[in-house]
Amino acid sequence: MTTRPPSTGRPGLYPCETVHVRTGPIRHTLCHRTYMWLVDLDRLPELPRPLRPFAGFRARDHFTGDAPTLRAGLERFLAAHGVDLEGGRVVMLTHARVLGYVFNPLTLYWCHGPDGTPRCVVAEVHNTYGERHAYLLHPDEAGVAHVDKDFYVSPFFPVDGTYRMRLPLPGDRLDLTVRLDRPGAPPFTATVRGTRREPTGAVLLRLALRHPLSTLAVSADIRRHGIRLYLRGLPVQPRPDHRTTEKAT
């Protein structure tokens, strides 16, 4: 009897664990549990009215923030880099807005052509200063892409180095890795791992109760660990002026 391989790209909810490991100059690990949504950009979830405050998807939270829809914001970014999906499917992994608040360290868009062929991946990064930046990636068959760092994220790293991102389209499992390579040993690796759940109202309610104010908790956890690193003597790097920009590779 043959086993059908797990499908990928199906909308779902992913209870997950995010781990940040710094290997230098100070060894430090951040670990937190949360949940993320995998959604079809053209078929965003329609929730019962009582649950809508726990899952909002707004165009203003992504890219330049002034597009009429999420799809329009993505396509404007892609067009600036000469990419036309011709109506192809886009799957987005993100934190939803919860009770009026959202913070997305990393939002991913897997972009396909009209025949379903993968075209590219867009990685949109947000920092805790209210800034955002998008990278256009062309991963290899293993889902791995490399791109120069071009955006200030952690106050303890300058804007240099190269990211190695392993970004396979989620299926039954979510398994992502982002590593920052700089001279010497890689100083930073982030992993996100989780297991898919059906995106039903009951599942969302359980996760919302288990992780109340989930996106606020993510933001607060990052700041709390930043304070600990500062108190341990890690120097803060100057933050350059930034406008919402995008980078292709």
N, C-alpha and C positions, 0 to 999 in steps of 0.2 A: 504494500500500500504506500503510495507516494504522499508526501506532505506538501501542501501548497505553501509557498513562501509567503511570509507576512506582507500584506499590501502596505504601500507607503503613500503618504500624502493625504490620508483620510482625515478630515476634521476631527479633532478630539481634544480632550483635556489631559494634561500631563502633570500629575504630582511629581515633583522633581527635587533633586538636591544639587545645589550649586556649591562648588568648592574652588576657592582661590588660594593658590600656593605661591608665596614669594620665597625664592631661594637666596636672594641677596639684595642689598648687603646685610639685611636682617631676615632671618628665617621667620615666616609667619604664615598661618593658615586661617582662612575665613571659611566657614561652612554654614549655609542656611538652607532651610527647606521652604518651598513655596509651590506654586502651580502655574502653568502657562497654557495658553491656548494655541492650537494649530487650526487655522481657519482658511477657507477659500475666500479670496479677496472680493469675489463677485457674489458671494452668498454668505454674508456675515450672519452670525447666529441671531435668531429671533426668539427672545426669551419671554416667558410669562411676565406680566407687568411687575409682580412683587420681586422678581429676581433681577430686573434690569439695572438697579443701582450697583449690582455686583459684577457687571460685565459690560463696559462701554467701549466701543471702538470708534475713535474720532479722528478725522483727517488732521485736525489741528495739532495732534500729538506726534505727528511724523513729518519728516522732510522739512519743507519750508513753513508748514503749518497753515498755508493759505489756499490750498487746493480744495475744490468742492467735495472730493471723495478721496479715500485712501488710494484707490486705483489711479485716479487722476494725478495724485502726488507722485506715485511711483513712476507712472508713464512719463511725466514731465522730467523726472530725474534721468530715466533711461534715454529719452529722446536727446537730452543734452550730451549723451555719450554715444549717439548713433545707433541705439538699440530700439527695434520695433518688434514687439511680441505678436503683432497682428491678431490681437484678441486672445492670445494663448492664456492658459490657466496660470494663476499665481497663488501660491500657498504661503501664508504668513505665520510665523511663530512669534508670539508676543505676550506681554502682560496686558490684560485688559484694565481699563479704568475702573477702580473700585471705590464706591462711595465718594466720587468726585475727585479722586487722586490717582495718578499713574506715574510710575517711574520705570523706564525700560533701559537697563544697562545695554542690552543687545536685542534688537529686533531683526529677524531674518525673513527674506522673501526669496522663495524658490520660484524662478520664472521659467515658463515653458512656451514653446511655439504652438501654433494652432494644431499641429499633429501630435502634441504631447512631448516632443523632444526637449530636453533641458537646454535652455539658452544661457542662463547666468544665475548668479545668486547675488542679492544685495544685502549687505550687512550694515545696519544702521545703529550707530553707537551714540548713547547719551551719557553725559557726565553729570555730576551732582551740582554743577553751576548753571544748569538750565540750557546747556548747549548741546547740539547734535551734529552728527557728521555721518555721511554714507559712503561706503566703499562698493564699487562694482567689481565682482569677482567672477572668475571663470575656473571653477574647480576641475581637477582632473577626474578620472574614472573612480578614484577612491574617495572623492568628495573633498580633496585637499586643495587649498588655494594659499598663495603667499601674496602679501601686500605690505608696502612700507607704511609704518605708523605715521599718521599725518594729523593727529588730533590729541589734545590734552585730555587725559582721562583721570589717572591717579595723580594726586599732587606730589607724589614721591618719585615719579618717572618723568624725564624730559620727553619732548616729542622727537624721538628717534627710534631706530630699531625696525625690525620686521616682524609682522604677525604671520604665524602659520596657523591657518584655520582649517579644522577638519569638520565639515558641515554636511553630513549625509542627511537626506530628506527623512524625517522621522516616520517610522511605521509603528509597530507594536512597542518599540523602544525609542527613546530619545537619548542620543549619545553624541554630544558635541565637545570639541576641545579647541581652545584658543590659546596659543603660546606666543609670548613675546620674546623674540631673540635679540639680544644685544651682545656686544663684545664680552667674551667669557661665557660662563654658564647661563642658561636661560633664567632670567630673574623672576618670571611670572608665568603661571599656567592656570587657566580657568577651565573647569569641566562642568557640564550640565547633563545630568542623567536622570531619566524617569521612565515611567511605564504608562502607556496610553489607557485612558478611560473614555467611555462613551460620553459625548458632550450633552448629557441630559440635565434637566433641572435638578433632579435629586442628587446627582454627582456634584454639580456646582454648589449646591447648598451644603453638602457635607464638607467640601473643600473650603468653602468660605467660613464655615464654623471652625474648622481645624486651623485655618490660617487667617484670622481676622485682620482686616486692613493690610492685606498681603503686600501690596506694592509700597505702601508707606513703611512696612517692616523691612523690606529690602533696602530702601534708601537709608533708613535709620541704622541698619546693621553696617552698611558700608561706612557711614560717618563715624560710628562708634569704633570700628576697627581702625579707621584713619587716626582718630584721637589717640588710640593706644600706640600706634606706630610713632606718632609725633612725640609722645611722652617717653618712648624708648630711644629717642634721639635721632630718628630718621629725618634728614633735612628735606624741607619743602622746595620743590623746583618752581621757578617763576612760571606763571600761566600766561601764554601769549594771547593777544587779542584774537578773537575767532569770530568768523561769520559762518553761517550754515553753508558748508561747501561739500563737494563730493569728489571722490577719487576713483579712477578706473584702473584695473589691472587685468 
